[in-house]
């Protein structure tokens, strides 16, 4: 069981910022195939809350888990690690 205040964190790249106060972040992870033992890239896209509309497409960000903010948003942008060029 998770302890109170221990929220999951993910890092990924912003792929869309067309919505107001919302960004879509693609999170990639390497997973080993069970049978073939080959590493596969898995990508998941999360809608995240961006309070100040600060994120641009291509930014590296850290997301933290939060309460449901809308039908699709369950993550918040914690901080921008690297700005896009």
N, C-alpha and C positions, 0 to 999 in steps of 0.2 A: 504494500500500500504506500502511496506517495505521501510525503509529509507536506503539511501546509506551507506554502511559499516556495516549494521546490517545483518550479515550472520548467518544462522542457524548452530547450533552445535549439534552433536550427540555423544554419547559414546557407545563403543562396544568392542568386542573381535576380535582379528586378527585370522582368520581361515585358511588363505593361504598367503604365501609370495614367491611363486615360480616364479613370474614374476619380471622383472627388474624394479625397482623404483615404483612398484605397489603392494598393499596388498588388500586382500579381508577381509572386516570387517563385522561381524554379529552383528546387532543391535536388541536387544530384548526389547519389551515393553508389559506391561500388559494392556489388553483392556477388558472392561466389555461387555458381550454379551447382545444384545438389549432385547431379549425375556427371556432368562433363567437367566440373571443377574449373570452369573458365570464369573470369571476372566479367560481370555485365554491369553496364551503367543503367541505373534506375533513376527516373526523373519523376518528381511529383510537383504539382503546382499548387500553391497556397495563396489565398486572398488574405492580405494583411492590412491592418489599420495604420495609416501614415498621417498622423495628426496635422502636421504642418505642410503637407504636400511637398516635402523636401527631396524625395527620392526621384531619380531619373532612371531611364532604361539603361541597363548595364552596370548599375551600382551593385557592389557586394554588401549585403546587409545581414544582420543577425535578427532572427525572429524569436519572440518568446510567446509561449502559450498564454491564452487569456480566456476569460469568460466569453460566451457567444455574444458578438457585437451586432451581427445581422445573420441572415440566412446562410451566408457563405463564409463570413469572417470569424475565425477563432484564434487569430494570431495578431500580434502587434509588432511593428518595427521597433526593435530595441535600440539599435544604433547602426549608422552607416559606417562600414569598415573601410571601404575604398570607393571613391567617386569614379564615375565613368569618364573616360577621356573625351 
